[in-house]
Amino acid sequence: MKQKSAGPDGIAVGMDSKKVVDSNLDLLSNFKPMNADEKLKYAMLLSPFFRHEGLEWMKNGYRYGYWG
């Protein structure tokens, strides 16, 4: 009985030149998942965005497309 594959571990998209293909293959070949400490570090750095803190569009008086 043949074992079913779970699918690819990664996919390279947007290959418009050999340089892009080589770069994508390098990323895929050398990919290492983050450890728990790294995940926590990035979760902490990104948490204000997930809570919508300090984002221009969340401020009173914000008008789309107007940053003045």
C-alpha positions as CSV (number, residue, x, y, z in Angstrom):
1,M,0.0,0.0,0.0
2,K,1.4,3.4,-1.0
3,Q,1.6,6.1,1.7
4,K,-0.2,9.3,0.9
5,S,1.9,12.5,0.8
6,A,0.8,15.3,3.1
7,G,1.8,17.8,0.4
8,P,4.6,20.3,0.1
9,D,6.3,22.0,3.0
10,G,6.5,25.2,1.0
11,I,5.6,26.7,-2.4
12,A,7.6,29.2,-4.4
13,V,5.3,31.7,-6.3
14,G,6.0,34.6,-8.6
15,M,9.0,33.2,-10.5
16,D,9.7,35.8,-13.2
17,S,13.4,35.2,-13.5
18,K,16.1,32.6,-12.8
19,K,17.4,34.9,-10.0
20,V,13.9,34.7,-8.3
21,V,13.8,31.0,-8.8
22,D,17.2,30.5,-7.3
23,S,16.3,32.8,-4.4
24,N,13.1,30.9,-3.7
25,L,14.8,27.6,-3.9
26,D,17.5,28.8,-1.4
27,L,14.8,29.9,1.0
28,L,13.0,26.6,0.8
29,S,16.2,24.6,1.0
30,N,17.5,26.4,4.1
31,F,14.2,27.1,5.9
32,K,14.2,26.5,9.6
33,P,11.0,27.0,11.7
34,M,11.1,29.5,14.5
35,N,11.6,28.1,18.0
36,A,9.2,28.9,20.8
37,D,11.3,31.9,22.0
38,E,11.4,33.4,18.5
39,K,7.6,32.9,18.1
40,L,7.0,34.7,21.4
41,K,9.3,37.6,20.4
42,Y,7.5,38.2,17.2
43,A,4.1,37.7,18.8
44,M,5.0,40.5,21.3
45,L,6.3,42.8,18.5
46,L,3.1,42.3,16.5
47,S,0.6,42.3,19.3
48,P,-0.2,46.1,19.0
49,F,-1.2,45.6,15.4
50,F,-3.5,42.7,16.3
51,R,-5.1,44.9,19.0
52,H,-5.3,47.8,16.5
53,E,-3.3,50.1,18.8
54,G,-1.7,53.3,17.3
55,L,-3.0,52.7,13.8
56,E,-3.9,55.9,11.9
57,W,-7.3,54.6,10.8
58,M,-8.4,53.9,14.4
59,K,-7.9,57.5,15.5
60,N,-10.8,59.9,16.0
61,G,-11.1,62.3,13.0
62,Y,-9.2,60.0,10.6
63,R,-10.2,60.5,7.0
64,Y,-9.2,57.9,4.4
65,G,-6.4,59.1,2.2
66,Y,-5.7,62.2,4.3
67,W,-2.6,62.1,6.4
68,G,-2.2,65.8,7.0
